[in-house]
Amino acid sequence: MPGEFDFIRRFLGHFPKARVPVGPGDDCAVLAPSRGALCVTTDAVVEDVHFTRASFSPADIGHKALAVNLSDVASMGATPRWFVCALALPRDFPPAHLSGIARGMAALAREHRVALVGGNFTSARELSITITATGELSRPPLTRAGARPGDWLYVSGTLGDARLGLAHLRAGVKRGSAVQRQRRPRPRVALGQLAARFASAALDVSDGLAQDLGHLCTASGVRAVVELSKLPMSAAVRRELGPEGALAGGEDYELLMAVPSARGRAFERACARGGHPVTRVGTLLEGAGWVIHDESGRDVRRPGGFDHFRQASRVD
């Protein structure tokens, strides 16, 4: 049976050697930042919470573990540079599946030119992967606290697809664009870097717009008005989940951005040139909290977002 160091060699074999002063194999990595301040994030994916091995391939799991961290880096407007990875594996975990995790993670790392510089292996009852990722900033960071009354609210891509994908997986549907959004979220790194030139605040939509917009309003001390008719949804989400599903669905990993109104049109043009679909969904005002208006301007009941400690696991 393979031991810890066999697993380490197998896993590292799928990644290029990191161009850092000290990389994997020592007690710590040694890094040499080249441009500006660093932003650091950590996140985990856990078996039967964020994925099941019956519904996700090993490569899907590796991709998702890195993607959710890169999404945080993207929301700050940073360039991903390095990451460390801690894997907890059941004792009977097949070595071939570990290679699959590494392949999925390494492919996304190559796409975004982010280097694996260290990590850890341990045994556990269920599979989990915890990643700490670091990005470099060339501009002031986009935080949740920078939005101001009068700013316009934008969201990238479409909402609710990952939630629909989860519903499809639970129903035994293994293919389709919604399932792909659940298995392999796409971190909006390039859009985050572009948004840093225009936006006053941003965060990634990991727990649903209904939850994450509340975080932005609280941190910035503003009130948001969202137009229900403007929520970007795929045809499948509109048909099967409706606007409430788009608002409440977690794990879309799109970006929610506040942009000063004077920069809004320039931001939209820059996004169009860069091939980044964004939709203006609302406005920020003085006050607190947020509301949804229907087409006649009446308030609509707000759904909740996802909370790990108040709801059942995401994946059955």
N, C-alpha and C positions, 0 to 999 in steps of 0.2 A: 504493500500500500504506500502511495507517495507520502512524503513528509512535508513539513512546512517549507523547507528550502527548495524542494522539488517544485512546489507550487509557485514559489517566488520566481524561480528561473523560467518556468513555463509562461507565467504571466508577463514578465518583463520582455520575453523574446518577441512579443508582438509590437513593441514600441521602439521607436528610434532612440538612440542614446541622446539624452538631454544635454544641450550645450550650456551647462552651468558649471561653476567652480567645483561643486561637489553634488553628485546626484545619488540615485539609488545605490544602496549597499553600505552606507555609513549611518551613524546614529541620527544625523540631521542632513538635510539638503542645505547647500549654501548657494544663495542667489545673488545676482548682481543687477539690480534695477537700473534701467538705462535712461528713462525719460522723466517720469513724474511720480506722484504719490501712488501708493498701492491701495487697492481695495481687496478685501479677503472675505470669502463666504464659505459656509459649510452646509451640506445637506446630505440626507441619507435616503436610500430606497430600501424598503424592508419587505421581505416575502410575505404575502397575504395581506399587505397593507397597500403597497404601490404596484404590485405585480403578483402573478402566480406563475410557477414554472410550467403549469399546464397550458397557459394562454400566451406566454411570452417566451420567445427563443432566448438562449443565452446571449446572443448578440443584441437582441432588443433590450435586455436588462442592462448590459454594459453601456449601450447608447444612452438609455434613459438616465442612468446614474450620473453620467457626466453632463448631459443636456440640462438637467434641472439646476446644476450649479452654474453652468455658463449663462443660463437665463438671468440669474442674479447679477452676474458680471455685466451682462448686456444692459440691464436696467439702470446701471450706474453710468453708462456711457464709456466703459473701460474696454481695453484690449486684453483678452485673455492671454496669460503668459505661462503659468505653471499650475500644477495640481498635485496633490498627494491623495492616495487612495487606500482606505482600510477596508479589507474584506473579511467578513465573518462567514465561515462555510460549515455546513454540516459535515460530520466526520466521513460520511459515505459519499461526498460530493464527487461526481465523475470528473476526472482531469480534462476530458474533452469538452465538458461544459465550461470549465474555467477558461479554456482557450477561446471558446465562443464569446464569453463575456469580454475578454481582452480584445478580440477582433472588433466587436461592436464599439467598444470604447475608443480603441486606437483609431478607427476610421473617422470618428467625429473629432478626435483630437487633431488628426492631420488636417481636416477640413478647416479648423480654426487656428491651427499652428500654435497649439498649447501643449506644453511638454509635461510628461509624468516625471516627477523628481523624487518620489519616495512613497512610502506607504507601510502597511502592516497586514499580516495575516493572523487570524485566530479561528478557533472552532466555536460553533454555536449551534443551537437547535434549529434555527432557520437561517436562510441566506440573507445577508444584508451587505450593502456597500455604502460606505460613508466617504465622501470626497470633500476636501478643502481646496478651493480654487482661488487663484490670485490673478488680478488684472492690474494693468497700469493705466493711469489717467493722464491724458494730455490736456484736459480741460478740467474745470471744477466739476466734482461729481454731481450727478443727478440724484437727489434724495427725495424722500417723500414730503419733506418739509418746505420746499421752495415755492409751491403754488400760491397764487395771489388772486383775489377777486378780479374778475374780468378775463381771466385765462380761459382758453378753449380746451376742452377735453377730447383727446384722441385715443383710439385703440387700434392696434395693428391686427391684420388678418381677420379671422372670423372667430366667433365665440361659441362654446358649447360642443365643439366637435369631439373633444376628448371624453366628455361625459357621455355623449352618444356612443362613442367607441366602446366605453366600458359597458354600457347597456347591451350593445351588440355581443360583446364577449360573454357576458353573463347568459345571453340567450343562445350561445353556441355558434354565433357568426364569427368566423375567423379571418375574413378578408374585408377590404373596403377602405375608403379614405378615412372614415371616422376611426376605425380600428387602428389604422396607421398613426393617426394623431395621438391616440392613447399610448401606443407602444413606442413611438419614436418622435417625441416632440422636437421641434426645430427652434433652438435658441436664436433670438433676433439680434445677434451680435452687431451686424453691420448697421441695422436700423438704430440701435442704441448709440453707436458712435455718431451717426448722423444727427440724432435727436439732441445730442449734447451741444450742438451748435445753436439750437433753437429753444429747447424746452426749459421750463423752470422747475419741473419735478417729474419723476417717473418711478414706476415699480413694475415688476412683472406680475401677470395675472396667473397666480398658481392656485389660489383657493376660490376662484370665481370672482367676477367683476363686483358682485354684490358685497363680497367681503373686502376685497382689496381696495375698492374705491373708498370705503369707510376709513381704511388706514390712511389714505392720502388726505382725506378731509380732516381727520383728527390731527395728523402731524402738521398740516399746513394752516389749520385754523380757519377753514373755509367751508362753504356749503356748495354742494353740487346739484345741478338739475340735469338729469339725463332724459333724452328724448327716446321713448320706446321705439318709435318708428325708424330710428337711425341705427339701431343695434345691428352690427354686421353678422349675418348668419348664413351658413350654407343652406342650400335648398333642403337637404336632408334634416338639418337641425330645425329649420323653420317648420317642416312638416311633422317631425316626430317629437320634438321637445317644446317648440315654441319659444317665445321671448324669455319666459321664466327659466327654462333650461339653459338658455344662453347666458343669463345673468348669474345663475347659481352654479353652473358647472365649473369644477376645478380642473387643474392640470392642462389648461390650454397653453400656458407659457407664452402668451402674447404680451405686448407692452402697453401699459396705460400711461399716457403722457399728458401733462398740462403745458400748454404753449401760450405765451402772451398773445393776445389777439392781433397786435401789430405785426407779429411774425408768422401768424397762422398761414396766410396764403403762400408765403415763401417756403414755409415748411412743407406744405402740400406739394408744391412744385418740385422741391428737392426730393421728396419721397417718390414722386412719379418718375423722375429721372433715374432714380436708383432702383426702381422696380420693387418698392416697399409699399404694399397696400395698407393705407391707413384710413380711418373713418372718424370724422368729427361727430361725437355722440352727445355732447353737452357743453355746459358752461359752468364756471365757478363764480360764486357770489359771496358777499359777506354773510356770515352766520356760521352754523354748524350743521353737520349731518348731510344727508342727501335725499333727494326725492326723484321719482320717475314720473314723467308726464306722458299721457297718451296723446293722440293727434289733436284732441280737442282741448288740451292743456290741463286735464284733470289728473290728480294724483292717482297712481296705481300702487297696489300693495307690493312691498319690497320682499323678495325672497331672501333667504339667508345663504351664506357661502359655506365652505367646508371648514370644519374645526376638528382636528385629530382627537380631541379629548371630550367632545360633545356628541360625536356621531360614530356610527359603526365604521369598520374598515372600508376602504374604497373598493377593494377587490375581493370578491368571494371566491 
